[in-house]
Amino acid sequence: MTIRLHGVDAPESSQSYGRAATRAARRYVGGKNVRVSIEEIGRYGRAVARVRVQGGDLGAMLIQDGLAWHYEQYAPNETEYARLERQARNANRGLWSQVSPVPPWAWRDRTSGPGEMSVGDRDCSDFSIHEAAQSFFERHKPGDPHNLDGDGDGVACEGLQ
């Protein structure tokens, strides 16, 4: 099941620290029992949830490591995430070691071209035919910022074929 972490936004895979954030998340949860608490179903049909692993909050762990931002727009009252982000920033941890790290929401807006949804992530459900999804996927390389190629074989939204 694919979920988005509630109140957390990590760099996209083709951004600096994107792959490091993915590796860290996998290391934290890999092979362990997790508790997923769904907060809502987002506009693209994905679960937006909190993930707890061995008594800790995955979002907090990533933010504390400097591998994600507190996504204040969607979790304005999440004071613990805000505190952890300030600590990581002050310690120049992870992505905060960069001079001006680009938040993923700003990066996604920049990587969406004219006439495309510049408000964020695209999903396979946004396309009616495979050719449109593949064309969009090709225009947004390198990497797969919209996660349209689930198995990494270079073919986007294979379910539409």
Salt bridges, closest charged atoms under 4 A:
ASP9 OD1 - ARG4 NH2 3.71
ASP9 OD2 - ARG108 NH2 2.67
GLU12 OE2 - ARG108 NH1 2.62
GLU39 OE2 - ARG50 NE 3.00
GLU78 OE1 - ARG50 NH2 2.94
GLU80 OE2 - ARG83 NH2 2.58
GLU85 OE2 - ARG89 NH2 2.69
GLU116 OE2 - ARG139 NH2 2.28
GLU116 OE1 - HIS140 NE2 3.19
ASP121 OD2 - ARG4 NH1 3.99
ASP121 OD2 - ARG46 NH1 2.72
ASP121 OD1 - HIS146 ND1 3.36
ASP123 OD1 - ARG46 NH1 3.45
ASP126 OD2 - ARG122 NE 3.68
GLU138 OE1 - LYS141 NZ 3.36
